[in-house]
């Protein structure tokens, strides 16, 4: 009996041990599966901002014509130069990806009032190369509640990765390049190269041929100029070109003829040239309120900041500009061959080396440019192709100021002034008017009142972009905006859809204009000395951007009430949708 009870208890103990082991194994497996699940709740569905940005209560206006300007040239993001020095297009596989992401870009939209929250969450097809997929709900006036940009991307990188900056475009026709390289030489002529350096002291003994690999950055820049832009989006040549402007040895410095203020032309050993504008006032110093705009200083940091803003807006119509610290003695005084300039050098009472040159304004000992004691901040802008190679035409601005202390211009007194301009060539056809409005928006953002003329490349006639040159009088005041600069937009109520969408994008928190400008300017060499734009100037950019968007909204409301709302937005995006066939 005792033996039987002992055997039964042993069986019970073994059973309990088996159950315990089984429970431990089961709990271990459950814990392992739980640990592999994310602790955070799943994110909400992520949609692209482009569809929401494109929503408007105006029917898209169709555009036709072979010379319609592309808002971007995405296929030149990483251009390889061909034998003629022209950037080559990306592969067909990349084109297909871009097309797929473009399908829903310029849909005809319903009035915003009829769009529910589900509609705002509609996503846009994206290819492998799309690095953004942000969520946003955008109202008609640009108000938004948006998520931060995708992790790993800065705001500037995210902006330039957005589809609005990477829209597909047709290949550039041969006649749409500004310059051409001579055809490749025959084998029997290879001993004689196309370009051979002259025997000038300080210049490099270099030989260039038709291969782009032998071209210096400034020449690649010249060969990359096309009918609708100075350089492509994400141009790989921008970095070596900026490096040249900021660091290459200066072999010649002469005063630039013409103009109202002191400018120099700097030459480099590889025959590149740059426009030099010296520092004349501190970055945070505001222009005197009693000073007329046509008597204002030109500022080196304004030239640099205008270039960065022009690129951020997607225009690419300002030649690249870089800041540089220049030795006034070694890099100007000792090497100049300009006798008139050489005679203006002197040493100030505190030992700083100064010069003032000869010009219409501010070229005197009272307004001398001085080093500290020899180091001088300046902006260097790459020179455009010589006029003997690429003639430029100068156009008087229809909204030119009177440049009088007492008289007003016609556009300031005639309420229907724009209707007259629209009937006058070249504003009566093509894209000249919306090109001009693009420039007006840039000028308002930088507070440049001095745009009395603008230029175009004569080769392209009236169907080409406007050069946004000479921005030195910008960023004079951050505490005051100048609404009269926006008169063309207010009076004409016309703007490109691509421009309008980019402006709305830059008003969103994840792409805020002041933030991307701050980041972009931080890459300039002079940013190590001090920020190129003070915080009040950056804040002014956001404020002025809101004013531009409000002006466009007023135009839409006014035109809608008059039954002509469709005419506010010039749909340049619809043109590209017609040019590019959908993928598949």
C-alpha positions in Angstrom: 0.0 0.0 0.0 2.8 2.4 1.0 4.7 1.5 -2.2 1.6 2.2 -4.3 1.1 5.7 -2.8 4.8 6.6 -3.4 4.4 5.6 -7.1 1.3 7.7 -7.5 2.9 10.8 -5.9 5.9 10.4 -8.2 3.6 10.3 -11.3 1.9 13.5 -10.1 5.2 15.3 -9.6 6.4 14.4 -13.0 3.2 15.6 -14.5 3.4 18.9 -12.7 7.1 19.3 -13.8 6.0 18.7 -17.4 3.2 21.2 -17.3 5.6 23.8 -15.7 8.2 23.3 -18.5 5.4 23.6 -21.1 4.0 26.8 -19.6 7.6 28.3 -19.5 8.1 27.5 -23.2 4.8 28.9 -24.2 5.3 32.1 -22.3 8.8 32.5 -23.9 7.4 32.1 -27.4 4.6 34.7 -26.7 7.1 37.2 -25.3 9.4 36.8 -28.3 6.5 37.4 -30.8 5.4 40.5 -28.8 8.9 42.0 -28.7 9.1 41.9 -32.5 6.0 44.2 -32.8 6.5 48.0 -33.0 5.7 49.8 -29.7 4.4 52.9 -31.5 1.0 52.9 -33.0 0.9 52.7 -36.8 1.3 56.0 -38.5 -1.7 57.5 -40.3 -1.8 57.0 -44.1 0.8 59.3 -45.6 -0.1 61.3 -48.6 1.6 63.8 -50.8 1.1 67.5 -50.6 1.1 68.1 -54.3 -2.5 66.9 -54.9 -3.7 69.2 -52.1 -1.6 72.1 -53.3 -3.0 71.8 -56.8 -6.6 72.1 -55.6 -8.3 75.3 -56.9 -11.7 76.4 -58.0 -10.4 77.4 -61.4 -10.4 75.3 -64.5 -6.9 74.7 -65.9 -6.0 76.7 -68.9 -4.5 74.7 -71.7 -1.2 75.8 -73.2 0.1 75.0 -76.6 3.2 75.9 -78.6 6.6 74.4 -79.1 8.4 77.1 -77.2 6.5 76.7 -73.9 9.0 76.9 -71.0 9.6 74.0 -68.7 9.4 74.9 -65.0 12.3 72.4 -64.5 14.6 70.2 -66.3 14.6 67.1 -64.2 16.4 65.0 -66.7 19.5 67.0 -66.1 19.7 66.3 -62.4 23.0 64.4 -63.0 24.0 65.4 -66.5 26.8 63.9 -68.4 28.3 66.1 -71.0 28.3 64.8 -74.5 30.9 65.5 -77.2 29.3 68.9 -77.7 29.5 69.8 -74.1 25.7 69.5 -73.7 24.2 67.7 -70.7 22.7 64.3 -71.6 19.3 63.1 -70.5 18.9 60.4 -67.9 18.0 56.9 -68.8 14.6 55.8 -70.0 14.0 53.9 -66.8 14.2 57.2 -64.8 11.8 58.9 -67.3 9.3 56.1 -66.7 9.5 56.6 -62.9 9.0 60.3 -63.2 6.1 59.9 -65.6 4.4 57.6 -63.1 4.8 60.2 -60.4 3.4 62.9 -62.8 0.1 61.3 -63.7 -2.1 63.0 -61.1 -0.2 66.3 -61.2 -2.5 68.6 -63.1 -6.0 67.1 -62.6 -9.0 69.3 -63.1 -10.1 70.1 -59.6 -13.5 70.9 -57.9 -14.0 74.0 -55.8 -12.2 73.7 -52.5 -15.5 74.1 -50.6 -16.7 70.8 -52.1 -13.6 68.9 -51.2 -13.9 66.7 -48.1 -11.2 65.5 -45.8 -11.0 62.2 -47.6 -10.4 63.9 -50.9 -7.5 65.9 -49.4 -5.9 62.6 -48.4 -5.7 61.3 -51.9 -2.2 60.2 -52.7 -0.1 60.7 -55.8 1.7 57.8 -57.5 5.4 57.9 -56.8 8.4 56.2 -58.3 11.5 54.7 -56.6 13.3 58.0 -56.8 10.7 59.9 -54.9 12.2 60.7 -51.5 9.2 62.6 -50.0 5.9 61.4 -49.0 4.5 63.9 -46.5 1.0 64.5 -45.3 -0.7 67.9 -45.4 -4.1 69.4 -45.5 -4.0 72.6 -47.5 -6.8 75.2 -47.8 -7.2 77.6 -50.6 -5.3 80.3 -48.8 -2.3 78.2 -47.9 -3.2 77.4 -44.3 -2.0 73.9 -43.4 -1.4 71.3 -40.7 1.5 69.2 -41.8 3.8 66.5 -40.5 7.6 67.0 -40.4 9.6 65.9 -43.4 10.6 62.3 -43.7 13.4 61.4 -41.3 16.9 61.7 -42.7 16.2 64.6 -45.0 16.8 68.2 -44.2 14.1 70.7 -45.2 16.2 71.9 -48.1 16.9 68.4 -49.4 13.2 67.5 -48.9 12.2 70.6 -50.9 14.5 69.8 -53.8 13.3 66.2 -53.8 9.6 67.2 -54.1 7.9 66.4 -57.4 7.3 70.1 -58.0 11.1 70.5 -58.5 11.4 67.3 -60.4 8.7 67.4 -63.1 9.5 65.7 -66.4 10.3 67.7 -69.4 11.1 67.0 -73.0 14.7 66.7 -74.3 16.3 70.1 -75.1 16.4 70.6 -78.9 19.7 71.4 -80.4 18.6 75.0 -81.2 17.7 75.6 -77.6 21.3 75.5 -76.3 22.8 79.0 -76.0 26.3 77.9 -77.1 27.7 75.0 -79.1 31.2 73.5 -79.2 32.8 72.9 -82.6 32.4 69.5 -84.0 35.0 66.9 -83.1 38.2 67.2 -85.1 39.3 64.6 -87.6 42.0 62.2 -86.5 44.5 64.0 -88.8 43.8 67.3 -87.0 44.0 66.1 -83.4 47.3 67.7 -82.9 45.6 71.1 -83.2 43.2 71.6 -80.3 40.3 74.0 -80.4 41.4 76.1 -77.5 45.0 76.8 -76.6 46.0 79.1 -73.7 47.7 82.3 -74.5 51.2 83.2 -73.0 49.8 85.4 -70.3 51.5 85.6 -67.0 49.5 83.9 -64.2 47.2 81.9 -66.5 47.5 78.1 -66.7 48.9 76.5 -69.8 45.9 74.3 -70.5 44.4 72.8 -73.6 40.7 72.2 -74.1 39.0 69.9 -76.6 35.5 69.0 -77.4 35.4 66.5 -74.4 33.5 68.0 -71.5 36.1 66.4 -69.1 38.6 68.9 -70.2 36.3 71.9 -69.6 36.7 74.1 -66.5 33.5 74.6 -64.4 32.8 78.1 -65.8 32.8 76.7 -69.4 30.5 73.8 -68.4 28.2 76.4 -66.9 28.2 78.4 -70.2 27.5 75.3 -72.3 24.7 74.3 -70.0 22.6 77.5 -70.6 19.4 76.7 -72.5 16.4 78.6 -73.6 14.5 78.3 -70.3 17.2 78.3 -67.6 20.8 79.0 -66.7 21.5 75.6 -65.2 19.5 72.5 -64.5 18.1 71.3 -61.2 20.7 69.5 -59.1 23.5 70.4 -61.6 26.6 68.5 -60.5 28.7 71.3 -61.9 27.5 73.8 -59.2 29.8 72.5 -56.5 33.1 72.7 -58.5 31.9 76.1 -59.9 31.3 77.4 -56.4 34.7 76.0 -55.3 36.4 77.9 -58.1 34.7 81.2 -57.2 35.6 80.8 -53.5 39.2 79.5 -53.7 40.9 79.8 -57.1 43.8 82.2 -57.3 42.9 85.6 -58.7 45.3 86.6 -61.5 43.6 89.9 -62.6 41.3 92.5 -61.1 40.0 95.4 -63.1 37.1 97.8 -62.6 33.9 96.9 -64.5 32.8 99.7 -66.8 29.3 101.0 -66.6 26.9 100.8 -63.7 26.4 103.3 -60.9 28.6 101.7 -58.2 31.9 100.0 -57.8 32.3 96.6 -59.3 35.4 94.6 -60.4 36.0 91.8 -62.8 38.1 89.1 -61.4 39.9 86.6 -63.6 41.2 83.1 -62.7 44.1 81.0 -64.1 41.7 78.8 -66.1 40.3 82.0 -67.9 37.1 82.0 -65.8 35.8 85.4 -64.7 33.6 86.6 -61.9 31.8 89.9 -61.0 33.1 91.2 -57.7 30.9 93.3 -55.4 32.5 94.4 -52.0 31.0 94.6 -48.6 29.7 98.1 -47.9 27.6 97.8 -44.8 26.9 95.3 -41.9 24.4 92.6 -42.5 22.0 93.7 -39.8 22.2 97.4 -40.8 19.0 98.7 -42.4 18.8 101.2 -45.2 18.1 104.8 -44.0 14.4 105.5 -44.4 15.1 108.9 -45.8 17.2 107.5 -48.6 15.6 107.0 -52.0 15.9 103.5 -53.5 18.0 104.8 -56.4 20.6 106.1 -54.0 20.9 103.0 -51.9 24.1 100.9 -51.4 24.6 97.7 -53.2 25.2 94.8 -50.8 27.4 91.8 -51.3 25.2 89.6 -49.1 22.1 90.6 -51.1 23.7 89.2 -54.3 24.4 85.9 -52.5 21.0 85.6 -50.9 19.2 86.5 -54.1 20.9 83.7 -55.9 19.9 81.2 -53.2 16.3 82.4 -53.2 16.1 82.3 -57.0 17.2 78.6 -56.8 14.8 77.8 -54.0 11.9 79.3 -56.0 12.8 76.9 -58.9 13.7 79.8 -61.3 17.4 79.3 -61.9 17.8 82.6 -63.6 20.5 84.2 -61.5 24.1 83.2 -62.3 25.8 81.4 -59.4 27.1 83.7 -56.6 29.5 82.8 -53.8 30.9 84.8 -50.9 34.6 85.2 -50.5 37.2 86.8 -48.2 39.6 88.7 -50.5 43.0 90.1 -49.6 42.8 93.7 -50.7 46.5 94.0 -51.3 47.5 90.6 -52.8 44.4 89.9 -54.8 43.5 93.4 -56.0 46.1 96.2 -55.5 49.2 94.2 -56.4 47.7 92.5 -59.5 45.5 95.1 -61.1 46.4 96.6 -64.5 43.7 99.2 -64.2 45.6 102.4 -63.6 42.5 104.4 -62.6 41.6 101.8 -60.0 45.2 101.6 -58.7 45.3 105.4 -58.0 42.4 105.1 -55.6 44.1 102.9 -53.0 45.0 104.4 -49.6 45.6 103.4 -46.0 43.0 104.6 -43.5 43.9 106.3 -40.2 43.5 103.0 -38.3 45.7 101.1 -40.8 43.0 99.4 -43.0 43.7 99.2 -46.8 41.0 101.0 -48.7 40.1 101.9 -52.3 37.1 103.5 -54.0 37.5 103.3 -57.8 35.5 105.5 -60.2 31.8 105.3 -60.7 28.6 107.4 -60.6 27.7 106.8 -56.9 29.7 106.2 -53.8 33.2 106.3 -55.4 35.0 108.7 -53.1 37.1 108.6 -50.0 34.0 109.2 -48.0 32.5 105.9 -49.3 35.7 103.9 -49.7 35.7 100.1 -49.5 38.1 99.0 -46.7 39.6 95.7 -45.6 40.0 94.7 -41.9 42.9 95.5 -42.2 43.3 93.7 -45.6 40.6 91.1 -45.5 37.5 92.2 -47.4 34.2 90.3 -47.8 32.7 90.3 -51.3 30.3 88.4 -53.5 31.7 86.8 -56.7 29.2 86.0 -59.4 30.2 83.9 -62.4 30.2 85.9 -65.6 27.8 85.1 -68.4 29.1 84.3 -71.8 30.8 87.2 -73.5 28.5 89.4 -75.5 30.5 88.6 -78.7 29.3 84.9 -78.2 25.9 85.4 -76.8 24.3 88.8 -77.3 21.8 90.0 -74.7 18.9 92.3 -75.3 17.9 94.9 -72.7 14.2 95.5 -72.1 12.8 98.4 -70.2 10.4 97.3 -67.4 6.8 98.4 -68.0 6.5 99.0 -64.3 9.8 101.0 -64.1 9.8 103.6 -61.4 10.1 107.3 -62.4 13.4 107.7 -60.6 12.2 111.2 -59.7 11.7 112.6 -56.2 8.4 114.2 -57.2 6.9 112.5 -60.3 4.9 109.2 -60.4 5.1 106.6 -63.1 2.0 105.7 -65.3 1.4 102.4 -63.5 1.1 104.3 -60.2 -1.8 106.5 -61.5 -3.6 104.4 -64.2 -5.9 101.8 -62.6 -6.2 99.9 -65.9 -2.5 100.0 -66.8 -2.0 96.3 -67.2 -4.7 96.0 -69.9 -2.5 98.3 -72.0 0.6 96.2 -71.3 -1.2 93.0 -72.3 -1.8 94.5 -75.7 1.8 95.5 -76.2 4.5 93.2 -77.6 6.1 91.1 -76.2 3.6 90.8 -73.4 0.7 90.2 -75.8 1.6 86.6 -76.5 3.8 83.7 -75.2 5.0 83.6 -71.6 6.6 87.0 -71.3 4.0 88.3 -68.8 4.2 85.4 -66.4 8.0 85.4 -66.8 7.8 89.0 -65.6 5.5 88.2 -62.7 8.0 85.5 -61.6 10.7 88.3 -61.4 8.2 90.6 -59.6 7.6 88.0 -56.9 11.4 87.5 -56.4 11.9 91.3 -56.2 9.1 91.6 -53.6 10.5 88.8 -51.4 14.0 90.4 -51.4 12.6 94.0 -51.4 14.3 95.1 -54.6 12.8 98.3 -55.9 15.6 98.9 -58.5 14.4 96.6 -61.4 14.2 99.3 -64.1 15.4 97.0 -66.9 15.9 93.3 -67.5 17.8 91.2 -70.1 17.2 88.2 -72.3 19.5 86.2 -74.6 18.9 87.6 -78.1 19.3 84.2 -79.7 16.1 83.0 -78.3 13.9 86.0 -79.3 10.9 86.6 -77.1 10.4 82.9 -76.1 12.9 82.6 -73.3 13.5 83.3 -69.6 14.4 86.7 -68.1 17.8 87.1 -66.5 17.5 88.2 -62.9 20.7 90.2 -62.7 21.9 92.9 -60.4 20.3 92.3 -57.1 22.7 94.3 -54.9 20.1 96.8 -53.6 17.9 94.0 -52.2 17.5 93.2 -48.5 17.9 96.8 -47.4 15.1 96.8 -44.9 13.6 93.9 -43.0 11.1 95.9 -40.9 9.2 97.3 -43.8 7.7 95.7 -46.9 7.2 97.6 -50.2 3.8 96.7 -51.6 4.3 98.7 -54.8 6.7 96.1 -56.0 3.8 93.7 -56.3 1.8 96.1 -58.5 2.2 94.0 -61.7 0.7 90.9 -59.9 -2.0 93.0 -58.3 -3.0 94.7 -61.5 -2.6 91.8 -64.0 -3.7 88.9 -61.8 -1.7 86.3 -63.7 0.8 83.7 -62.4 2.2 80.4 -63.5 0.7 77.3 -61.8 4.1 75.9 -61.1 5.2 79.1 -59.4 2.0 79.3 -57.4 2.3 75.7 -56.2 5.9 76.2 -55.1 5.0 79.4 -53.2 2.3 77.5 -51.4 4.7 74.6 -50.7 7.2 77.1 -49.2 4.5 78.3 -46.8 4.1 74.9 -45.2 5.9 74.3 -41.9 8.0 71.4 -43.3 9.3 73.5 -46.2 9.2 77.0 -44.5 10.9 79.5 -46.7 13.0 81.1 -44.0 14.2 77.6 -42.9 15.3 76.5 -46.3 16.9 79.8 -47.0 18.8 79.6 -43.7 20.0 76.2 -44.5 21.0 77.0 -48.1 22.9 80.1 -47.1 24.8 78.1 -44.4 26.7 76.4 -47.2 28.2 79.6 -48.4 31.9 80.2 -47.3 31.0 83.6 -45.7 28.5 81.9 -43.4 31.5 80.9 -41.3 32.1 84.6 -40.6 28.5 85.5 -39.9 25.0 84.4 -41.2 24.4 85.9 -44.7 21.0 87.1 -43.7 20.0 88.1 -40.1 17.0 86.5 -38.5 14.8 89.6 -39.0 15.5 89.4 -42.8 14.6 85.6 -42.8 11.4 86.3 -40.9 10.5 89.0 -43.4 10.7 86.4 -46.2 7.9 84.4 -44.6 5.8 87.5 -44.0 6.2 88.6 -47.6 5.5 85.2 -48.9 2.1 85.3 -47.1 1.4 88.7 -48.7 2.1 87.2 -52.2 -0.3 84.3 -51.6 -3.0 86.7 -50.2 -2.6 88.8 -53.3 -3.2 85.8 -55.5 -6.2 84.8 -53.5 -7.7 88.3 -53.9 -7.1 88.0 -57.6 -8.9 84.6 -57.7 -11.9 86.0 -55.8 -12.0 89.1 -58.0 -11.7 87.3 -61.2 -14.2 84.6 -60.1 -16.7 87.4 -59.3 -16.2 88.8 -62.8 -16.6 85.4 -64.4 -12.9 85.2 -65.5 -11.4 83.2 -62.7 -9.8 80.8 -65.1 -7.4 83.5 -66.3 -5.5 83.9 -63.0 -3.5 80.7 -63.2 -1.5 80.1 -66.3 -1.3 76.3 -66.4 2.2 75.5 -67.6 2.0 72.1 -65.8 -0.8 70.9 -68.1 1.5 71.4 -71.0 4.0 68.9 -69.7 1.3 66.4 -69.0 0.5 66.5 -72.7 4.2 66.2 -73.7 4.9 63.1 -71.5 3.0 59.9 -72.1 1.9 58.0 -68.9 4.0 55.1 -67.9 2.9 51.6 -68.9 
